[in-house]
């Protein structure tokens, strides 16, 4: 490992120790906004510092083993030292690679909760059915991750599925994993609505937004118009007697958010406000970091079939992620929520690219 990298790690270690003292300071704890920012920075540095300590221990043990080989005459001790030295020599390069990856600049939103939005694209009723299949896929994945999902709003399709469904997902590192799902998903199969047995192509869009906190993005409440209306349930069969559903409109950008899943107007208002803040925060991020957004493959296209990130081909049992040219033949498992392998490969590809940029 180069001296420049060692110096950089020592600087980060000192920063970590400084943050450790700061987040224990009662005056910092009392200032919740400042505490959240510092604690987030502390947690981001913690893995790097732990890895650096392990690396330094390996280097020290390597020198100790070399010294035994140089000075010790006892053959048994020499054999033990040689065995340990061989093991350390293998571990040091591995630890150096781990540290390099940990030093890659992280997306500051990765640890946030996320707003997951799924919308039917081209393909008519089949697109709505496919949007419903994607919703089930993500629901299964979220359950496997022990994350929490809450429904914000949905509009059902006329033949099943959803024209639109929006949920909030809470848990550790939610956005950092789900963000790779943003884009247009294409399905090739014989639709339930097809009587001739022909394979059709349909599409649905997925948008994943980091849930913005008040410290991330401050909204001017004077710019927001609040409307109430009666919520309708599945198929329009249930009509609330009270106007509990909420529609918020951000007047400067004409961004509209509706929430009707909660039974109380207050709950719907709070949830709608979270979604609105997250959408405005995402727009601001895209303005500031267009290059980064493109690099992390988080742009959602128009919903047209040609603008795709992934194809689900049912006749062949095949799923293809076009961003990394990955093709798997386990479609049944994927649509049942087994998408971790795909996400891991996308993360690995992005880390590889970022590592090249940082060297």
TORSEZA-820323 format. One line per 4 residues: their letters; for each residue x, y, z of N, C-alpha, C. Coordinates in steps of 0.02 Angstrom, whole numbers, plus 50000, padded with zeros to 5 digits. Example, Ala and Ser with C-alpha at 12.3 -4.5 7.8 and 13.67 -1.06 7.14 Angstrom:
2
as> 50660:49716:50390:50615:49775:50390:50660:49835:50390  50642:49888:50354:50684:49947:50357:50645:50002:50394
// end
This chain:
359
xxxx> 50043:49940:50000:50000:50000:50000:50045:50062:50000  50028:50111:49958:50070:50171:49952:50067:50214:50015  50120:50254:50024:50122:50300:50082:50066:50351:50079  50048:50373:50018:49994:50422:50012:49928:50393:50037
xxxx> 49916:50329:50022:49855:50297:50045:49856:50287:50120  49914:50269:50148:49921:50262:50220:49907:50328:50255  49934:50383:50228:49923:50450:50257:49849:50468:50254  49817:50451:50199:49745:50466:50192:49704:50427:50243
xxxx> 49722:50365:50254:49687:50323:50303:49698:50348:50374  49759:50371:50389:49773:50399:50455:49732:50462:50468  49724:50502:50416:49683:50563:50422:49611:50545:50436  49586:50494:50402:49517:50471:50413:49508:50442:50483
xxxx> 49560:50407:50507:49557:50379:50574:49552:50434:50627  49592:50486:50619:49589:50543:50665:49521:50577:50662  49494:50584:50601:49427:50614:50593:49375:50572:50628  49381:50506:50622:49334:50459:50654:49335:50467:50730
xxxx> 49395:50472:50759:49401:50481:50831:49372:50548:50853  49382:50599:50812:49353:50664:50827:49277:50662:50826  49249:50627:50776:49176:50621:50771:49149:50581:50830  49187:50530:50852:49165:50488:50908:49155:50531:50971
xxxx> 49201:50579:50981:49194:50624:51039:49136:50673:51030  49128:50697:50968:49075:50746:50955:49006:50718:50965  48993:50657:50940:48925:50629:50946:48910:50606:51018  48960:50609:51062:48948:50594:51133:48938:50658:51173
xxxx> 48948:50715:51140:48941:50780:51173:48867:50797:51182  48845:50809:51245:48774:50825:51257:48747:50883:51216  48789:50933:51203:48766:50991:51165:48753:50972:51092  48792:50924:51066:48781:50900:50997:48718:50857:50995
xxxx> 48710:50814:51045:48651:50771:51047:48588:50812:51051  48591:50869:51085:48533:50913:51091:48514:50945:51025  48563:50954:50981:48550:50983:50915:48541:50925:50865  48478:50902:50859:48464:50841:50821:48487:50844:50748
xxxx> 48479:50901:50716:48501:50906:50646:48576:50895:50639  48614:50928:50683:48686:50920:50680:48707:50849:50700  48672:50821:50750:48688:50754:50773:48677:50702:50718  48622:50708:50680:48607:50661:50626:48661:50663:50573
xxxx> 48683:50724:50555:48735:50732:50504:48801:50702:50527  48822:50717:50589:48885:50691:50615:48883:50616:50625  48827:50590:50649:48820:50518:50661:48823:50480:50595  48794:50508:50543:48796:50477:50477:48868:50474:50451
xxxx> 48906:50529:50462:48976:50530:50440:49017:50480:50481  49001:50474:50545:49036:50427:50590:49026:50355:50565  48964:50337:50549:48949:50269:50526:48981:50254:50459  48987:50305:50416:49019:50295:50351:49094:50282:50358
xxxx> 49125:50312:50409:49197:50303:50419:49214:50240:50459  49165:50215:50496:49178:50160:50543:49207:50098:50508  49178:50077:50452:49202:50017:50416:49273:50027:50391  49287:50088:50367:49355:50102:50341:49406:50096:50397
xxxx> 49390:50125:50455:49436:50125:50511:49448:50054:50537  49395:50015:50541:49401:49945:50564:49446:49905:50516  49436:49915:50451:49477:49880:50401:49550:49903:50405  49560:49967:50416:49628:49994:50421:49665:49966:50481
xxxx> 49629:49959:50538:49659:49930:50598:49680:49857:50585  49636:49821:50550:49652:49751:50534:49713:49747:50488  49716:49794:50440:49773:49795:50394:49838:49809:50432  49836:49857:50478:49897:49873:50516:49919:49815:50560
xxxx> 49870:49778:50588:49887:49719:50628:49922:49666:50585  49897:49658:50524:49928:49609:50478:50000:49629:50462  50011:49694:50450:50079:49718:50434:50125:49708:50493  50101:49723:50554:50142:49715:50614:50158:49641:50625
xxxx> 50108:49597:50615:50120:49525:50624:50168:49498:50571  50165:49526:50511:50211:49505:50459:50283:49521:50479  50294:49581:50505:50361:49601:50527:50385:49557:50584  50339:49540:50630:50358:49498:50687:50378:49428:50664
xxxx> 50342:49401:50615:50358:49335:50588:50425:49335:50552  50438:49389:50515:50503:49395:50480:50560:49398:50530  50548:49433:50585:50601:49440:50636:50616:49372:50668  50564:49332:50679:50575:49266:50708:50617:49223:50661
xxxx> 50602:49227:50596:50639:49188:50546:50712:49209:50543  50724:49273:50556:50793:49299:50552:50834:49282:50615  50800:49284:50673:50837:49279:50736:50829:49213:50773  50773:49179:50762:50759:49119:50803:50792:49057:50774
xxxx> 50821:49016:50818:50854:48954:50797:50809:48893:50807  50758:48899:50851:50713:48843:50863:50672:48827:50801  50679:48766:50775:50647:48748:50712:50571:48750:50716  50544:48729:50772:50471:48729:50780:50443:48799:50775
xxxx> 50477:48846:50810:50455:48916:50807:50462:48944:50737  50516:48925:50703:50527:48949:50635:50472:48923:50587  50454:48860:50596:50401:48831:50554:50335:48867:50565  50319:48882:50628:50257:48917:50644:50258:48987:50613
xxxx> 50315:49021:50618:50321:49089:50592:50315:49088:50516  50345:49037:50484:50341:49033:50410:50269:49021:50388  50234:48978:50424:50164:48963:50408:50121:49026:50416  50133:49063:50472:50095:49124:50484:50111:49177:50432
xxxx> 50175:49181:50412:50195:49231:50363:50162:49218:50296  50159:49155:50275:50126:49138:50211:50052:49158:50213  50020:49145:50270:49949:49162:50277:49939:49238:50274  49983:49275:50308:49978:49349:50309:49990:49378:50240
xxxx> 50039:49350:50204:50056:49375:50137:49996:49368:50089  49954:49318:50101:49894:49310:50060:49839:49358:50081  49835:49372:50146:49781:49414:50172:49791:49489:50158  49854:49511:50157:49867:49583:50149:49841:49610:50083
xxxx> 49854:49578:50025:49826:49605:49962:49750:49606:49962  49719:49554:49993:49646:49552:49997:49620:49611:50037  49653:49625:50093:49631:49681:50136:49642:49748:50101  49696:49753:50062:49708:49815:50024:49653:49828:49974
xxxx> 49628:49775:49941:49573:49783:49893:49509:49803:49929  49497:49773:49987:49437:49790:50026:49439:49864:50045  49497:49888:50067:49504:49958:50088:49494:50005:50029  49522:49987:49971:49513:50029:49911:49440:50036:49893
xxxx> 49403:49981:49898:49331:49983:49883:49294:50026:49934  49314:50019:49999:49282:50059:50051:49295:50134:50043  49352:50150:50012:49370:50220:50002:49335:50252:49941  49302:50211:49901:49265:50238:49844:49211:50285:49870
xxxx> 49205:50346:49844:49154:50393:49868:49084:50362:49864  49049:50363:49919:48983:50333:49924:48929:50384:49904  48875:50358:49879:48815:50399:49868:48788:50415:49938  48784:50479:49957:48761:50496:50025:48690:50474:50040
xxxx> 48653:50455:49987:48584:50434:49998:48577:50359:50010  48631:50321:50003:48626:50248:50004:48593:50220:50067  48603:50251:50123:48575:50225:50186:48504:50248:50199  48476:50286:50154:48409:50313:50165:48354:50262:50149
xxxx> 48295:50275:50175:48236:50238:50153:48220:50260:50082  48173:50227:50050:48159:50242:49980:48084:50245:49965  48068:50285:49915:48001:50285:49886:48005:50244:49822  47966:50191:49818:47965:50147:49759:47901:50159:49720
xxxx> 47908:50179:49657:47851:50194:49614:47852:50149:49553  47797:50114:49541:47791:50069:49483:47731:50092:49442  47743:50101:49377:47689:50125:49333:47686:50082:49270  47626:50067:49247:47617:50032:49184:47640:50077:49127
xxxx> 47677:50048:49079:47700:50086:49021:47661:50065:48960  47696:50052:48905:47662:50032:48843:47640:49959:48848  47582:49944:48818:47558:49875:48818:47488:49866:48844  47453:49921:48859:47382:49916:48879:47373:49878:48945
xxxx> 47321:49834:48946:47305:49797:49007:47363:49753:49030  47399:49724:48981:47455:49680:48999:47509:49719:49036  47519:49783:49019:47569:49823:49055:47549:49832:49128  47484:49841:49141:47460:49846:49210:47469:49781:49248
xxxx> 47456:49725:49214:47465:49659:49245:47539:49649:49262  47583:49669:49216:47655:49663:49227:47678:49708:49285  47650:49769:49288:47666:49813:49344:47647:49780:49410  47591:49743:49410:47571:49705:49470:47620:49649:49486
xxxx> 47647:49617:49434:47697:49564:49444:47761:49593:49474  47781:49652:49449:47841:49684:49477:47830:49703:49550  47770:49728:49565:47754:49746:49634:47760:49684:49679  47735:49628:49656:47739:49566:49695:47813:49546:49703
xxxx> 47853:49552:49649:47924:49535:49652:47960:49576:49705  47948:49641:49705:47981:49684:49753:47956:49672:49824  47891:49657:49830:47862:49642:49896:47897:49581:49927  47908:49530:49885:47941:49469:49908:48014:49484:49928
xxxx> 48048:49524:49886:48117:49542:49900:48122:49582:49965  48078:49630:49974:48077:49672:50034:48065:49629:50096  48021:49580:50089:48008:49534:50145:48070:49493:50163  48106:49469:50112:48167:49430:50124:48220:49472:50159
xxxx> 48221:49538:50144:48272:49583:50174:48252:49607:50243  48192:49587:50266:48166:49610:50330:48157:49685:50333  48144:49715:50275:48127:49786:50272:48052:49794:50283  48031:49855:50293:47960:49870:50304:47933:49909:50245
xxxx> 47875:49889:50219:47844:49923:50162:47775:49948:50181  47761:50010:50163:47694:50038:50175:47668:50069:50111  47605:50056:50097:47573:50079:50035:47554:50153:50041  47573:50193:49992:47554:50264:49990:47491:50274:49949
xxxx> 47492:50247:49888:47433:50254:49844:47439:50203:49788  47381:50187:49758:47382:50142:49701:47320:50153:49658  47328:50141:49593:47273:50142:49546:47273:50075:49510  47221:50035:49519:47220:49968:49492:47205:49968:49417
xxxx> 47230:49917:49382:47216:49909:49311:47147:49879:49301  47119:49888:49242:47052:49863:49229:47050:49787:49224  47107:49755:49208:47109:49682:49202:47156:49651:49253  47171:49688:49306:47217:49664:49357:47281:49705:49359
xxxx> 47320:49694:49411:47382:49732:49417:47370:49804:49436  47416:49848:49416:47412:49918:49435:47430:49964:49376  47393:50017:49370:47416:50071:49325:47472:50108:49359  47467:50114:49426:47518:50147:49466:47514:50123:49537
xxxx> 47571:50111:49568:47573:50095:49639:47635:50126:49669  47627:50159:49726:47682:50194:49759:47686:50171:49832  47746:50151:49853:47756:50127:49921:47818:50160:49951  47821:50161:50017:47881:50181:50053:47913:50119:50082
xxxx> 47979:50113:50073:48016:50055:50099:48066:50080:50150  48063:50051:50210:48106:50072:50265:48152:50015:50287  48214:50031:50301:48261:49980:50324:48333:50004:50315  48380:49960:50329:48451:49976:50326:48475:49972:50254
xxxx> 48499:50029:50227:48529:50029:50160:48479:50017:50104  48416:50035:50113:48364:50021:50064:48379:50053:49996  48390:50119:49997:48400:50154:49933:48463:50129:49897  48516:50113:49935:48578:50091:49906:48571:50028:49865
xxxx> 48520:49987:49879:48508:49927:49840:48453:49936:49788  48398:49966:49809:48341:49972:49764:48351:50022:49708  48399:50068:49715:48408:50119:49664:48425:50090:49596  48455:50030:49596:48474:49998:49532:48413:49972:49494
xxxx> 48355:49973:49526:48294:49949:49493:48259:50003:49453  48282:50065:49459:48251:50120:49422:48262:50113:49347  48209:50119:49309:48214:50114:49237:48153:50079:49208  48157:50062:49145:48101:50029:49111:48113:49954:49108
xxxx> 48065:49916:49132:48067:49843:49132:48021:49818:49078  48046:49773:49036:48008:49749:48979:47991:49675:48988  47930:49655:48971:47909:49586:48977:47889:49559:48908  47909:49498:48894:47890:49463:48832:47856:49398:48851
xxxx> 47791:49393:48837:47753:49333:48854:47685:49335:48820  47649:49280:48826:47580:49278:48802:47536:49307:48856  47504:49364:48844:47464:49396:48897:47403:49355:48915  47378:49366:48976:47316:49335:48997:47258:49357:48953
xxxx> 47265:49417:48924:47211:49446:48883:47216:49425:48809  47267:49383:48792:47277:49363:48722:47245:49295:48708  47200:49293:48661:47164:49231:48646:47197:49190:48592  47243:49220:48553:47275:49186:48497:47342:49153:48515
xxxx> 47364:49161:48577:47426:49130:48598:47489:49163:48573  47484:49227:48553:47542:49262:48527:47582:49296:48583  47647:49298:48575:47691:49331:48624:47688:49407:48612  47675:49443:48665:47672:49516:48661:47730:49545:48702
xxxx> 47747:49607:48686:47797:49644:48725:47764:49704:48759  47772:49709:48824:47744:49765:48862:47797:49792:48908  47782:49849:48940:47833:49880:48982:47802:49913:49043  47842:49920:49095:47822:49958:49155:47884:49996:49178
xxxx> 47873:50054:49207:47929:50094:49233:47933:50086:49309  47995:50086:49333:48008:50085:49405:48050:50146:49421  48029:50184:49471:48068:50241:49495:48081:50231:49569  48143:50238:49590:48162:50232:49660:48192:50298:49682
xxxx> 48161:50330:49730:48184:50395:49754:48209:50389:49826  48263:50423:49844:48283:50423:49914:48233:50463:49955  48212:50436:50011:48165:50473:50053:48201:50532:50085  48180:50591:50067:48214:50651:50091:48192:50668:50162
xxxx> 48241:50685:50204:48226:50708:50272:48224:50784:50271  48197:50812:50324:48191:50885:50327:48259:50919:50323  48311:50885:50348:48378:50915:50347:48408:50912:50277  48380:50869:50233:48405:50863:50165:48375:50916:50119
xxxx> 48310:50926:50127:48276:50971:50080:48220:51007:50118  48225:51073:50121:48175:51113:50157:48125:51141:50107  48061:51124:50116:48009:51148:50072:47977:51211:50101  47959:51257:50058:47921:51315:50078:47847:51294:50079
xxxx> 47819:51288:50138:47750:51263:50143:47700:51310:50109  47721:51372:50099:47677:51419:50064:47670:51402:49990  47716:51360:49965:47714:51340:49894:47670:51278:49883  47641:51251:49936:47605:51188:49931:47529:51199:49940
xxxx> 47491:51176:49892:47417:51178:49898:47393:51109:49920  47349:51110:49970:47322:51048:49998:47249:51041:49979  47231:50984:49950:47162:50969:49933:47143:50902:49965  47080:50896:49985:47056:50833:50013:47002:50805:49967
xxxx> 46996:50739:49967:46943:50707:49928:46929:50639:49959  46875:50608:49938:46856:50543:49965:46896:50488:49932  46925:50445:49973:46967:50390:49947:46923:50334:49922  46945:50302:49868:46910:50243:49842:46954:50182:49851
xxxx> 46925:50126:49868:46962:50065:49878:46967:50024:49814  46978:49958:49822:46987:49914:49765:46927:49916:49719  46939:49932:49655:46886:49932:49606:46833:49985:49616  46848:50032:49661:46800:50085:49673:46740:50063:49714
xxxx> 46743:50004:49746:46686:49978:49783:46677:50012:49851  46733:50035:49878:46730:50066:49945:46739:50141:49939  46694:50179:49966:46699:50252:49966:46697:50275:50039  46748:50310:50059:46749:50338:50127:46694:50390:50135
xxxx> 46664:50391:50193:46613:50441:50206:46644:50509:50222  46707:50508:50239:46742:50571:50253:46796:50582:50201  46816:50644:50192:46868:50660:50142:46937:50652:50174  46960:50588:50179:47023:50574:50213:47083:50574:50165
xxxx> 47069:50567:50100:47124:50565:50051:47153:50635:50042  47218:50638:50028:47253:50702:50022:47287:50708:49954  47281:50768:49925:47318:50784:49865:47359:50847:49879  47425:50842:49870:47469:50899:49880:47498:50920:49813
xxxx> 47498:50985:49800:47525:51012:49738:47579:51063:49754  47640:51050:49729:47694:51098:49736:47688:51147:49678  47663:51207:49692:47644:51254:49640:47702:51275:49594  47762:51289:49619:47816:51311:49573:47834:51259:49520
xxxx> 47828:51194:49537:47848:51141:49490:47788:51101:49465  47729:51115:49491:47668:51078:49474:47676:51003:49487  47713:50987:49540:47721:50917:49561:47662:50898:49605  47627:50844:49587:47566:50824:49622:47577:50756:49655
xxxx> 47556:50750:49718:47561:50687:49755:47493:50674:49788  47470:50612:49782:47408:50593:49816:47423:50535:49863  47387:50533:49919:47393:50478:49966:47325:50464:49995  47302:50401:49990:47235:50385:50013:47232:50318:50050
xxxx> 47290:50287:50062:47289:50221:50092:47270:50224:50166  47294:50276:50201:47279:50282:50271:47206:50301:50283  47180:50280:50341:47110:50295:50357:47101:50365:50384  47155:50396:50407:47149:50463:50435:47180:50514:50388
xxxx> 47151:50573:50387:47177:50627:50346:47247:50646:50368  47259:50645:50433:47324:50664:50460:47379:50617:50435  47365:50551:50438:47414:50501:50416:47428:50509:50341  47376:50520:50302:47385:50528:50230:47425:50591:50215
xxxx> 47413:50644:50253:47449:50707:50242:47523:50698:50255  47540:50665:50312:47610:50654:50329:47646:50613:50276  47611:50560:50251:47641:50517:50202:47649:50554:50135  47599:50592:50115:47603:50630:50053:47659:50681:50055
xxxx> 47668:50711:50114:47721:50761:50122:47790:50729:50113  47798:50667:50140:47862:50631:50131:47876:50618:50057  47824:50594:50021:47833:50579:49951:47848:50642:49911  47813:50696:49925:47823:50759:49890:47894:50785:49902
xxxx> 47916:50783:49965:47983:50806:49981:48035:50764:49944  48024:50699:49940:48072:50654:49907:48075:50667:49832  48017:50681:49801:48017:50695:49729:48053:50760:49714  48041:50811:49755:48074:50875:49745:48149:50869:49758
xxxx> 48167:50829:49808:48237:50817:49825:48272:50783:49767  48238:50733:49737:48267:50698:49680:48277:50744:49620  48230:50788:49608:48237:50837:49554:48297:50882:49566  48306:50902:49628:48363:50945:49645:48428:50908:49636
xxxx> 48429:50844:49656:48489:50803:49648:48508:50796:49574  48458:50786:49532:48471:50777:49461:48499:50841:49430  48476:50897:49454:48503:50961:49430:48577:50967:49448  48592:50949:49510:48660:50959:49535:48708:50905:49512
xxxx> 48683:50845:49501:48727:50788:49487:48704:50748:49427  48694:50781:49371:48670:50745:49312:48720:50691:49291  48783:50706:49294:48833:50657:49274:48833:50596:49320  48827:50610:49386:48825:50555:49434:48762:50513:49425
xxxx> 48706:50546:49413:48643:50510:49404:48647:50464:49344  48677:50488:49290:48684:50447:49230:48731:50388:49244  48784:50402:49281:48834:50350:49295:48804:50294:49338  48761:50312:49386:48734:50261:49430:48671:50229:49401
xxxx> 48656:50246:49337:48603:50214:49299:48535:50223:49333  48522:50283:49358:48459:50292:49395:48407:50332:49357  48419:50346:49293:48371:50385:49256:48315:50340:49230  48253:50363:49239:48195:50326:49214:48175:50355:49148
xxxx> 48165:50312:49099:48148:50335:49032:48075:50351:49024  48053:50353:48962:47985:50375:48946:47933:50321:48958  47953:50260:48966:47906:50205:48972:47896:50169:48906  47931:50190:48855:47926:50157:48790:47964:50091:48791
xxxx> 47943:50042:48750:47974:49976:48750:48048:49978:48735  48070:50025:48694:48140:50027:48672:48187:50053:48726  48160:50089:48776:48200:50120:48828:48202:50073:48889  48241:50021:48886:48236:49967:48935:48302:49956:48973
xxxx> 48296:49934:49035:48355:49913:49073:48355:49838:49083  48295:49807:49080:48291:49735:49094:48233:49704:49055  48244:49643:49031:48192:49607:48995:48176:49541:49030  48112:49527:49039:48088:49466:49069:48054:49425:49013
xxxx> 48088:49373:48989:48063:49334:48933:48036:49267:48960  47969:49262:48962:47937:49203:48992:47943:49140:48949  47936:49144:48882:47942:49082:48842:48009:49047:48852  48063:49086:48861:48129:49057:48869:48151:49052:48943
xxxx> 48109:49077:48989:48127:49076:49060:48190:49117:49073  48197:49171:49034:48260:49210:49035:48248:49280:49060  48298:49305:49097:48297:49375:49118:48365:49406:49099  48362:49464:49067:48424:49498:49044:48426:49569:49070
xxxx> 48481:49586:49104:48493:49655:49124:48539:49685:49072  48513:49733:49034:48549:49759:48976:48606:49806:48995  48607:49831:49056:48660:49878:49076:48728:49843:49084  48726:49780:49106:48789:49744:49117:48791:49680:49076
xxxx> 48745:49675:49027:48743:49616:48983:48741:49551:49023  48699:49550:49074:48691:49491:49116:48628:49453:49095  48635:49389:49081:48577:49347:49063:48575:49287:49110  48517:49277:49141:48506:49221:49186:48445:49182:49163
xxxx> 48444:49117:49177:48387:49075:49158:48351:49050:49220  48338:49096:49266:48302:49079:49327:48244:49128:49337  48207:49141:49284:48154:49191:49285:48103:49179:49340  48083:49116:49349:48033:49100:49400:48055:49122:49469
xxxx> 48120:49110:49484:48147:49130:49550:48151:49206:49556  48171:49240:49502:48178:49313:49503:48111:49346:49516  48059:49326:49480:47994:49358:49489:47963:49339:49557  47994:49290:49591:47972:49272:49658:48014:49309:49711
xxxx> 48052:49359:49688:48088:49402:49735:48163:49389:49741  48189:49340:49703:48261:49324:49707:48301:49370:49660  48307:49433:49678:48342:49481:49636:48408:49504:49666  48428:49475:49723:48489:49497:49756:48550:49486:49712
xxxx> 48553:49430:49676:48611:49416:49633:48619:49470:49580  48564:49493:49550:48568:49545:49499:48592:49610:49530  48564:49628:49587:48584:49690:49620:48657:49688:49640  48680:49631:49667:48751:49625:49687:48797:49635:49627
xxxx> 48779:49608:49569:48821:49615:49510:48822:49687:49485  48765:49722:49491:48762:49793:49472:48805:49835:49519  48802:49820:49584:48844:49856:49633:48918:49844:49618  48935:49781:49604:49005:49764:49589:49030:49801:49527
xxxx> 48987:49804:49475:49006:49839:49414:49017:49913:49427  48972:49943:49466:48979:50014:49480:49041:50028:49523  49054:49984:49573:49113:49993:49615:49177:49987:49574  49177:49941:49525:49236:49933:49482:49249:49997:49443
xxxx> 49195:50027:49416:49202:50089:49378:49225:50146:49422  49196:50150:49482:49215:50204:49528:49287:50195:49552  49308:50133:49561:49377:50120:49582:49426:50144:49528  49409:50132:49465:49452:50156:49410:49456:50232:49412
xxx> 49400:50264:49424:49398:50338:49425:49437:50367:49483  49439:50330:49539:49471:50358:49599:49546:50346:49601  49570:50300:49559:49642:50285:49560:49682:50336:49520
// end
